Amino acid sequence: MKKSYIVDSTCSNMRIDRLIRHFLGKIPQSLIEKNLRAGKIKLNKKKIKSSHKVRENWRICKIKEIEFL
C-alpha cells in the first residue's frame, strides 16, 4: 500500500472520505470513518474529519495499516 497520496486537479474540492474510496477502491464508509477518527489517515500531517474537503497538491499522509475486514 502506498504511504501517501497527492491530490491532483481532478480530485480537488472532494471530501476526504470520498477521495480515499477513490484511491483505495471499495471500502466500507464505516471503516474509512473509523480510521479517520483514530488518526490513521491524516491530511497534511493533521487529523481531520471525514467531511473535510481537500485542495489540489495537498498530501494525504501515510495511511497506517488500515484495518480491512
KOLBAVO-416122 format. One record per atom (N, C-alpha, C): residue in one letter; y, z, x; residue number from 1. Coordinates in steps of 0.02 Angstrom, whole numbers. Example, Ala and Ser with C-alpha at 12.3 -4.5 7.8 and 13.67 -1.06 7.14 Angstrom:
BEGIN
<node residu="A" north="-284" up="390" east="660" num="1"/>
<node residu="A" north="-225" up="390" east="615" num="1"/>
<node residu="A" north="-165" up="390" east="660" num="1"/>
<node residu="S" north="-112" up="354" east="642" num="2"/>
<node residu="S" north="-53" up="357" east="684" num="2"/>
<node residu="S" north="2" up="394" east="645" num="2"/>
END
This chain:
BEGIN
<node residu="M" north="-59" up="0" east="42" num="1"/>
<node residu="M" north="0" up="0" east="0" num="1"/>
<node residu="M" north="62" up="0" east="45" num="1"/>
<node residu="K" north="112" up="-37" east="24" num="2"/>
<node residu="K" north="174" up="-40" east="62" num="2"/>
<node residu="K" north="208" up="28" east="64" num="2"/>
<node residu="K" north="245" up="39" east="117" num="3"/>
<node residu="K" north="280" up="103" east="124" num="3"/>
<node residu="K" north="348" up="103" east="90" num="3"/>
<node residu="S" north="379" up="44" east="83" num="4"/>
<node residu="S" north="443" up="40" east="48" num="4"/>
<node residu="S" north="454" up="-31" east="21" num="4"/>
<node residu="Y" north="499" up="-36" east="-26" num="5"/>
<node residu="Y" north="517" up="-100" east="-56" num="5"/>
<node residu="Y" north="592" up="-106" east="-56" num="5"/>
<node residu="I" north="617" up="-166" east="-46" num="6"/>
<node residu="I" north="688" up="-181" east="-51" num="6"/>
<node residu="I" north="700" up="-218" east="-116" num="6"/>
<node residu="V" north="750" up="-196" east="-154" num="7"/>
<node residu="V" north="765" up="-228" east="-218" num="7"/>
<node residu="V" north="803" up="-293" east="-205" num="7"/>
<node residu="D" north="777" up="-348" east="-232" num="8"/>
<node residu="D" north="810" up="-412" east="-224" num="8"/>
<node residu="D" north="854" up="-427" east="-285" num="8"/>
<node residu="S" north="887" up="-484" east="-284" num="9"/>
<node residu="S" north="935" up="-500" east="-337" num="9"/>
<node residu="S" north="901" up="-510" east="-405" num="9"/>
<node residu="T" north="838" up="-530" east="-407" num="10"/>
<node residu="T" north="805" up="-541" east="-471" num="10"/>
<node residu="T" north="790" up="-475" east="-506" num="10"/>
<node residu="C" north="784" up="-420" east="-468" num="11"/>
<node residu="C" north="768" up="-355" east="-497" num="11"/>
<node residu="C" north="828" up="-309" east="-501" num="11"/>
<node residu="S" north="887" up="-333" east="-482" num="12"/>
<node residu="S" north="947" up="-292" east="-484" num="12"/>
<node residu="S" north="962" up="-272" east="-556" num="12"/>
<node residu="N" north="986" up="-211" east="-565" num="13"/>
<node residu="N" north="1005" up="-183" east="-630" num="13"/>
<node residu="N" north="945" up="-170" east="-675" num="13"/>
<node residu="M" north="886" up="-163" east="-646" num="14"/>
<node residu="M" north="824" up="-148" east="-683" num="14"/>
<node residu="M" north="810" up="-73" east="-677" num="14"/>
<node residu="R" north="780" up="-44" east="-728" num="15"/>
<node residu="R" north="761" up="27" east="-724" num="15"/>
<node residu="R" north="707" up="36" east="-671" num="15"/>
<node residu="I" north="709" up="93" east="-637" num="16"/>
<node residu="I" north="662" up="105" east="-582" num="16"/>
<node residu="I" north="589" up="106" east="-605" num="16"/>
<node residu="D" north="575" up="133" east="-664" num="17"/>
<node residu="D" north="506" up="134" east="-688" num="17"/>
<node residu="D" north="480" up="64" east="-701" num="17"/>
<node residu="R" north="522" up="20" east="-727" num="18"/>
<node residu="R" north="501" up="-49" east="-740" num="18"/>
<node residu="R" north="494" up="-88" east="-674" num="18"/>
<node residu="L" north="536" up="-71" east="-626" num="19"/>
<node residu="L" north="532" up="-104" east="-561" num="19"/>
<node residu="L" north="467" up="-85" east="-525" num="19"/>
<node residu="I" north="448" up="-22" east="-529" num="20"/>
<node residu="I" north="385" up="0" east="-499" num="20"/>
<node residu="I" north="326" up="-36" east="-530" num="20"/>
<node residu="R" north="328" up="-42" east="-596" num="21"/>
<node residu="R" north="274" up="-79" east="-630" num="21"/>
<node residu="R" north="274" up="-152" east="-609" num="21"/>
<node residu="H" north="333" up="-181" east="-597" num="22"/>
<node residu="H" north="339" up="-250" east="-574" num="22"/>
<node residu="H" north="306" up="-258" east="-505" num="22"/>
<node residu="F" north="319" up="-210" east="-459" num="23"/>
<node residu="F" north="292" up="-214" east="-391" num="23"/>
<node residu="F" north="217" up="-198" east="-388" num="23"/>
<node residu="L" north="195" up="-149" east="-426" num="24"/>
<node residu="L" north="127" up="-124" east="-419" num="24"/>
<node residu="L" north="78" up="-147" east="-473" num="24"/>
<node residu="G" north="102" up="-182" east="-523" num="25"/>
<node residu="G" north="57" up="-207" east="-574" num="25"/>
<node residu="G" north="47" up="-158" east="-631" num="25"/>
<node residu="K" north="-10" up="-162" east="-664" num="26"/>
<node residu="K" north="-22" up="-122" east="-723" num="26"/>
<node residu="K" north="-38" up="-50" east="-704" num="26"/>
<node residu="I" north="12" up="-7" east="-714" num="27"/>
<node residu="I" north="5" up="65" east="-702" num="27"/>
<node residu="I" north="31" up="99" east="-765" num="27"/>
<node residu="P" north="-3" up="150" east="-789" num="28"/>
<node residu="P" north="21" up="184" east="-849" num="28"/>
<node residu="P" north="91" up="214" east="-839" num="28"/>
<node residu="Q" north="132" up="210" east="-890" num="29"/>
<node residu="Q" north="200" up="237" east="-887" num="29"/>
<node residu="Q" north="199" up="311" east="-870" num="29"/>
<node residu="S" north="152" up="347" east="-898" num="30"/>
<node residu="S" north="148" up="419" east="-885" num="30"/>
<node residu="S" north="136" up="434" east="-811" num="30"/>
<node residu="L" north="98" up="392" east="-778" num="31"/>
<node residu="L" north="84" up="401" east="-707" num="31"/>
<node residu="L" north="147" up="389" east="-665" num="31"/>
<node residu="I" north="185" up="339" east="-684" num="32"/>
<node residu="I" north="248" up="325" east="-649" num="32"/>
<node residu="I" north="296" up="384" east="-658" num="32"/>
<node residu="E" north="302" up="408" east="-721" num="33"/>
<node residu="E" north="346" up="465" east="-735" num="33"/>
<node residu="E" north="325" up="527" east="-696" num="33"/>
<node residu="K" north="261" up="540" east="-694" num="34"/>
<node residu="K" north="235" up="599" east="-659" num="34"/>
<node residu="K" north="253" up="596" east="-585" num="34"/>
<node residu="N" north="244" up="539" east="-553" num="35"/>
<node residu="N" north="259" up="532" east="-482" num="35"/>
<node residu="N" north="333" up="532" east="-468" num="35"/>
<node residu="L" north="374" up="508" east="-514" num="36"/>
<node residu="L" north="447" up="512" east="-505" num="36"/>
<node residu="L" north="469" up="585" east="-508" num="36"/>
<node residu="R" north="443" up="623" east="-557" num="37"/>
<node residu="R" north="462" up="693" east="-564" num="37"/>
<node residu="R" north="439" up="734" east="-504" num="37"/>
<node residu="A" north="382" up="716" east="-475" num="38"/>
<node residu="A" north="355" up="753" east="-418" num="38"/>
<node residu="A" north="390" up="735" east="-353" num="38"/>
<node residu="G" north="432" up="683" east="-354" num="39"/>
<node residu="G" north="468" up="663" east="-294" num="39"/>
<node residu="G" north="428" up="620" east="-247" num="39"/>
<node residu="K" north="373" up="591" east="-271" num="40"/>
<node residu="K" north="332" up="548" east="-229" num="40"/>
<node residu="K" north="361" up="478" east="-223" num="40"/>
<node residu="I" north="405" up="462" east="-269" num="41"/>
<node residu="I" north="440" up="397" east="-267" num="41"/>
<node residu="I" north="515" up="414" east="-262" num="41"/>
<node residu="K" north="548" up="386" east="-212" num="42"/>
<node residu="K" north="618" up="401" east="-202" num="42"/>
<node residu="K" north="657" up="336" east="-195" num="42"/>
<node residu="L" north="720" up="339" east="-213" num="43"/>
<node residu="L" north="765" up="282" east="-207" num="43"/>
<node residu="L" north="820" up="302" east="-159" num="43"/>
<node residu="N" north="825" up="265" east="-104" num="44"/>
<node residu="N" north="873" up="281" east="-51" num="44"/>
<node residu="N" north="867" up="354" east="-28" num="44"/>
<node residu="K" north="804" up="376" east="-21" num="45"/>
<node residu="K" north="787" up="444" east="2" num="45"/>
<node residu="K" north="808" up="499" east="-45" num="45"/>
<node residu="K" north="818" up="484" east="-109" num="46"/>
<node residu="K" north="838" up="534" east="-158" num="46"/>
<node residu="K" north="789" up="533" east="-216" num="46"/>
<node residu="K" north="775" up="592" east="-242" num="47"/>
<node residu="K" north="733" up="599" east="-302" num="47"/>
<node residu="K" north="774" up="574" east="-361" num="47"/>
<node residu="I" north="742" up="537" east="-406" num="48"/>
<node residu="I" north="778" up="507" east="-461" num="48"/>
<node residu="I" north="740" up="512" east="-526" num="48"/>
<node residu="K" north="774" up="497" east="-581" num="49"/>
<node residu="K" north="742" up="495" east="-647" num="49"/>
<node residu="K" north="718" up="424" east="-661" num="49"/>
<node residu="S" north="672" up="418" east="-708" num="50"/>
<node residu="S" north="644" up="352" east="-723" num="50"/>
<node residu="S" north="694" up="304" east="-754" num="50"/>
<node residu="S" north="746" up="330" east="-784" num="51"/>
<node residu="S" north="795" up="287" east="-817" num="51"/>
<node residu="S" north="849" up="261" east="-770" num="51"/>
<node residu="H" north="845" up="281" east="-707" num="52"/>
<node residu="H" north="895" up="260" east="-657" num="52"/>
<node residu="H" north="891" up="185" east="-645" num="52"/>
<node residu="K" north="948" up="151" east="-645" num="53"/>
<node residu="K" north="949" up="79" east="-633" num="53"/>
<node residu="K" north="962" up="65" east="-559" num="53"/>
<node residu="V" north="927" up="17" east="-532" num="54"/>
<node residu="V" north="932" up="1" east="-461" num="54"/>
<node residu="V" north="980" up="-57" east="-451" num="54"/>
<node residu="R" north="1005" up="-62" east="-390" num="55"/>
<node residu="R" north="1051" up="-116" east="-371" num="55"/>
<node residu="R" north="1019" up="-156" east="-315" num="55"/>
<node residu="E" north="1045" up="-215" east="-304" num="56"/>
<node residu="E" north="1020" up="-259" east="-252" num="56"/>
<node residu="E" north="1025" up="-225" east="-183" num="56"/>
<node residu="N" north="975" up="-236" east="-142" num="57"/>
<node residu="N" north="970" up="-211" east="-73" num="57"/>
<node residu="N" north="958" up="-135" east="-69" num="57"/>
<node residu="W" north="945" up="-101" east="-123" num="58"/>
<node residu="W" north="926" up="-31" east="-120" num="58"/>
<node residu="W" north="854" up="-27" east="-99" num="58"/>
<node residu="R" north="835" up="27" east="-68" num="59"/>
<node residu="R" north="767" up="36" east="-43" num="59"/>
<node residu="R" north="729" up="89" east="-83" num="59"/>
<node residu="I" north="671" up="70" east="-107" num="60"/>
<node residu="I" north="626" up="118" east="-138" num="60"/>
<node residu="I" north="584" up="145" east="-81" num="60"/>
<node residu="C" north="595" up="208" east="-64" num="61"/>
<node residu="C" north="563" up="239" east="-7" num="61"/>
<node residu="C" north="488" up="247" east="-18" num="61"/>
<node residu="K" north="454" up="262" east="35" num="62"/>
<node residu="K" north="381" up="268" east="35" num="62"/>
<node residu="K" north="354" up="297" east="-29" num="62"/>
<node residu="I" north="310" up="260" east="-58" num="63"/>
<node residu="I" north="277" up="283" east="-118" num="63"/>
<node residu="I" north="216" up="322" east="-93" num="63"/>
<node residu="K" north="224" up="387" east="-87" num="64"/>
<node residu="K" north="174" up="430" east="-56" num="64"/>
<node residu="K" north="111" up="435" east="-99" num="64"/>
<node residu="E" north="58" up="409" east="-76" num="65"/>
<node residu="E" north="-8" up="420" east="-105" num="65"/>
<node residu="E" north="-5" up="432" east="-181" num="65"/>
<node residu="I" north="18" up="383" east="-217" num="66"/>
<node residu="I" north="21" up="389" east="-290" num="66"/>
<node residu="I" north="-50" up="398" east="-316" num="66"/>
<node residu="E" north="-57" up="447" east="-359" num="67"/>
<node residu="E" north="-124" up="463" east="-386" num="67"/>
<node residu="E" north="-141" up="413" east="-441" num="67"/>
<node residu="F" north="-185" up="366" east="-425" num="68"/>
<node residu="F" north="-207" up="318" east="-475" num="68"/>
<node residu="F" north="-268" up="346" east="-512" num="68"/>
<node residu="L" north="-274" up="328" east="-574" num="69"/>
<node residu="L" north="-331" up="351" east="-614" num="69"/>
<node residu="L" north="-394" up="315" east="-595" num="69"/>
END
